[in-house]
Amino acid sequence: MTYAEASAAMDARPAASPNPPLPLGILRIDRDPDELFWLVAVSGPDLPALRGGPPGQGGAVGTPAPTAWILYDTPATNDRGERTGQSTSTAGIWPPGFDALPDRCH
């Protein structure tokens, strides 16, 4: 997908999720909106925990809820391997809407 598509997907706030990812804001100016990106979802046990727990959950600091999934983007066509965005959630088992995103490989 393009950087613009990946950024829009990272900013999605599904209403059905009890702990939706927070929007990341505007596109970075050092990126071409048409640059190809991988949007990667990771789900499963033993993912890194959020620091201090998710906002608004009322849990004690130092006892964060387990991370359910992580979503991040990374360039697909160059050697600039840095991530430009990441989202994590303690709810659900997979990022909502991920499977409906555009796939330029198929």
C-alpha positions as CSV (number, residue, x, y, z in Angstrom):
1,M,0.0,0.0,0.0
2,T,1.1,3.6,-0.3
3,Y,2.3,5.7,2.6
4,A,-0.9,7.8,2.4
5,E,-3.0,4.6,2.6
6,A,-0.9,3.2,5.5
7,S,-1.2,6.5,7.4
8,A,-5.0,6.6,7.0
9,A,-5.2,3.0,8.2
10,M,-3.1,3.7,11.2
11,D,-5.4,6.7,12.1
12,A,-8.6,4.6,11.8
13,R,-10.6,4.6,15.1
14,P,-13.1,1.7,14.9
15,A,-16.1,2.5,17.1
16,A,-16.6,-1.2,18.0
17,S,-13.2,-1.4,19.8
18,P,-13.3,-0.7,23.5
19,N,-9.6,0.4,23.4
20,P,-9.1,1.9,19.9
21,P,-5.7,3.1,18.8
22,L,-5.1,6.8,19.1
23,P,-4.7,8.7,15.8
24,L,-1.2,9.5,14.8
25,G,-1.9,12.9,13.1
26,I,-0.7,14.3,9.8
27,L,1.6,12.7,7.2
28,R,5.3,13.2,7.7
29,I,6.7,15.8,5.2
30,D,9.8,13.7,4.5
31,R,7.7,11.0,2.8
32,D,6.1,10.8,-0.6
33,P,2.4,9.9,-0.2
34,D,2.8,7.4,-3.1
35,E,5.8,5.6,-1.6
36,L,5.2,1.9,-1.0
37,F,4.9,0.7,2.5
38,W,4.3,-2.5,4.4
39,L,1.6,-2.4,7.1
40,V,2.4,-5.2,9.5
41,A,0.1,-6.6,12.2
42,V,1.4,-8.8,15.0
43,S,-0.9,-10.7,17.4
44,G,-0.4,-13.3,20.1
45,P,0.8,-13.9,23.6
46,D,3.9,-12.3,25.1
47,L,3.9,-9.1,23.1
48,P,5.6,-6.1,24.7
49,A,3.4,-4.4,27.3
50,L,2.3,-0.8,27.0
51,R,4.2,1.4,29.4
52,G,2.1,2.2,32.5
53,G,-1.0,0.6,30.9
54,P,-3.4,2.0,28.4
55,P,-4.7,5.5,29.0
56,G,-8.1,5.8,30.8
57,Q,-8.1,2.2,32.0
58,G,-7.8,3.1,35.7
59,G,-5.2,0.4,36.4
60,A,-2.3,1.0,38.7
61,V,0.9,2.2,37.1
62,G,3.2,-0.7,36.6
63,T,0.5,-3.3,36.0
64,P,-0.4,-2.8,32.4
65,A,-2.9,-4.9,30.6
66,P,-1.4,-7.4,28.2
67,T,-0.9,-6.2,24.6
68,A,-3.3,-8.0,22.3
69,W,-1.9,-6.7,19.0
70,I,0.6,-4.3,17.4
71,L,0.3,-2.6,14.1
72,Y,3.2,-0.7,12.4
73,D,4.3,0.5,9.0
74,T,7.7,0.4,7.4
75,P,9.0,1.3,3.9
76,A,8.8,-1.5,1.3
77,T,11.1,-0.2,-1.4
78,N,14.2,1.4,0.2
79,D,16.8,1.0,2.8
80,R,15.2,3.5,5.2
81,G,14.0,0.9,7.6
82,E,12.5,3.1,10.3
83,R,8.9,2.8,11.2
84,T,6.8,5.9,10.7
85,G,3.9,4.8,12.9
86,Q,2.9,2.2,15.4
87,S,-0.4,1.4,17.2
88,T,-1.0,-1.1,20.0
89,S,-4.1,-2.3,21.7
90,T,-5.0,-4.4,24.8
91,A,-8.4,-5.3,23.3
92,G,-9.4,-7.8,20.6
93,I,-7.1,-10.3,18.9
94,W,-6.4,-8.5,15.6
95,P,-6.5,-4.9,14.4
96,P,-10.0,-4.1,13.3
97,G,-10.3,-3.6,9.5
98,F,-6.8,-4.9,8.8
99,D,-7.9,-7.7,6.5
100,A,-10.0,-5.3,4.4
101,L,-7.0,-3.0,3.6
102,P,-5.6,-2.8,0.0
103,D,-3.1,-5.4,-0.9
104,R,-0.9,-4.6,-3.8
105,C,0.9,-7.9,-3.8
106,H,-2.1,-9.9,-4.9
